[in-house]
Amino acid sequence: MRKLTLVVLACLTFVAACGEPKSSFVEKPEEEKKVTKKEVKDCDPAKTKPVKPAEDPGTVEIQHILISFVGNKGNVKLATPRTKEEAEKLAKELLERTRNCEDFNKLVTKYSDDPNKMNDSKYNMFPGFYEIPGKARKGFNKDFVACAIGMSPGNIDLVESQYGYHVMLRKK
């Protein structure tokens, strides 16, 4: 009995000196997740809905996705023909997706029927980009301009013009 006591004592002394046994048969408790700062989202869906600016901003910068349809009055040629109803449905779907922070650049590249969507020289990283100077607004569709100046930066809205439906993101 005395030998057994000495063996147990020796084992306890060894464990105390070396720490817990590192056996693959011993279940280890799951590591607790470290609490970190809440990740900051670049986009907040609550802030994408249109808020009219206090004053006319003068020059505005927008990015848009044009969804056109067969028979549009702007003579936009379509790679994929669609009816006005199909265009409206797709535009509303894209509006919802962009307001839920889906990548606007990717959606412009994939869906926009604007033949000039990749031709901007100032901001090549923003496909579908247009700058609308305060003095040159007459060159743009009035509903398009009204939508652009009726939003604050970061807002997203939908407007119809003779070209089709525009999902617009106000940049500046």
C-alpha positions in Angstrom: 0.0 0.0 0.0 2.8 2.3 0.8 4.4 1.8 -2.7 1.0 2.7 -4.3 0.8 5.9 -2.2 4.3 6.8 -3.3 3.5 6.2 -7.0 0.3 8.3 -6.8 2.2 11.0 -5.0 5.0 11.0 -7.5 2.4 11.2 -10.4 0.7 14.2 -8.7 4.0 15.9 -8.1 4.9 15.4 -11.8 1.6 16.7 -13.0 1.8 19.7 -10.8 5.3 20.5 -12.1 4.5 19.9 -15.8 0.9 21.0 -16.0 -2.0 19.0 -17.3 -1.2 15.9 -19.3 -1.3 16.5 -23.1 -3.1 13.4 -24.2 -5.0 13.2 -27.4 -7.6 11.2 -25.5 -8.4 14.0 -23.1 -11.1 16.3 -24.4 -10.1 20.0 -24.3 -12.8 22.6 -23.8 -13.4 24.7 -26.9 -11.5 28.0 -26.9 -13.7 30.9 -26.2 -14.0 33.4 -29.0 -12.2 36.6 -28.4 -14.5 39.6 -28.2 -13.4 42.1 -30.8 -14.7 45.4 -31.9 -17.8 45.2 -34.1 -16.8 45.2 -37.7 -17.6 48.5 -39.4 -19.6 48.2 -42.6 -18.8 50.5 -45.5 -22.5 50.5 -46.4 -25.4 51.0 -44.0 -28.7 50.0 -45.7 -30.6 52.6 -43.6 -28.5 55.4 -45.1 -29.1 54.4 -48.8 -32.6 55.7 -49.0 -33.0 59.1 -50.6 -32.7 62.2 -48.3 -33.1 65.5 -50.1 -30.1 67.8 -49.5 -30.7 71.1 -47.8 -29.6 73.0 -50.9 -28.9 72.4 -54.5 -25.4 70.8 -54.5 -24.4 72.3 -57.9 -22.3 69.7 -59.6 -23.3 66.1 -58.7 -21.6 62.9 -59.3 -23.6 59.7 -59.8 -23.1 56.1 -60.8 -26.0 54.3 -62.4 -27.2 51.0 -63.8 -29.4 51.5 -66.9 -32.0 48.8 -67.4 -33.5 49.4 -70.8 -36.3 47.6 -72.8 -37.3 47.0 -76.3 -38.9 50.1 -77.8 -37.2 52.6 -75.5 -37.2 56.1 -76.9 -33.5 56.6 -76.3 -32.6 54.0 -78.9 -30.5 52.0 -76.5 -29.5 48.8 -78.2 -29.9 45.7 -76.0 -27.8 42.6 -75.9 -30.7 40.8 -74.2 -34.1 42.0 -75.3 -36.6 42.5 -72.5 -40.1 44.0 -72.2 -40.7 47.2 -70.2 -42.3 45.1 -67.4 -39.3 42.8 -67.3 -37.0 45.9 -67.2 -39.0 47.5 -64.3 -38.9 44.2 -62.3 -35.1 43.8 -62.8 -34.5 47.5 -61.9 -36.5 47.2 -58.7 -34.6 44.0 -57.8 -31.3 45.8 -58.4 -32.5 48.8 -56.4 -33.1 46.4 -53.4 -29.8 44.6 -53.9 -27.8 47.9 -54.0 -29.7 49.3 -51.0 -28.6 46.1 -49.2 -25.0 46.9 -49.9 -24.3 44.6 -52.8 -21.2 45.8 -54.8 -22.5 48.6 -57.0 -19.5 48.4 -59.4 -20.1 44.7 -60.1 -23.8 45.2 -60.7 -23.1 48.1 -63.2 -20.6 45.9 -65.0 -23.0 42.9 -65.1 -26.4 44.5 -65.8 -26.1 48.0 -67.1 -27.3 48.6 -70.7 -25.5 52.0 -70.9 -23.1 51.7 -73.9 -20.8 54.2 -72.2 -20.6 52.5 -68.8 -16.9 51.9 -69.0 -15.9 55.1 -70.8 -15.3 57.5 -68.0 -11.9 59.1 -67.9 -12.1 60.7 -64.5 -13.1 57.8 -62.4 -12.2 54.6 -64.2 -12.9 52.6 -61.0 -16.6 53.6 -61.1 -18.3 52.1 -64.1 -21.5 53.9 -65.0 -20.2 57.2 -63.6 -21.5 60.6 -64.7 -20.7 64.1 -63.5 -23.6 66.5 -63.9 -22.4 70.1 -63.7 -24.8 72.6 -62.4 -24.6 74.7 -65.6 -24.8 71.8 -68.0 -27.9 70.0 -66.7 -29.8 70.7 -69.9 -27.9 68.0 -71.7 -29.4 65.3 -69.3 -32.9 64.0 -69.0 -34.8 66.2 -66.5 -36.1 63.2 -64.4 -32.5 61.8 -64.3 -31.2 65.2 -63.0 -34.1 65.7 -60.6 -33.3 62.3 -59.1 -29.6 63.0 -58.8 -29.9 66.4 -57.1 -32.8 65.1 -54.9 -30.5 62.7 -53.1 -27.7 63.2 -50.6 -24.3 61.4 -51.2 -24.6 57.7 -50.5 -28.3 57.6 -51.3 -29.7 55.2 -53.9 -32.9 55.6 -55.9 -34.7 54.5 -59.1 -36.0 56.8 -61.9 -37.4 56.2 -65.3 -36.2 58.1 -68.4 -36.6 57.7 -72.2 -33.7 55.3 -72.0 -35.2 52.9 -69.4 -34.8 52.6 -65.7 -31.8 54.0 -63.8 -30.7 52.7 -60.4 -28.7 55.7 -59.3 -26.1 56.0 -56.5 -25.2 59.6 -55.6 -21.4 59.7 -55.2 -20.9 63.5 -54.4 
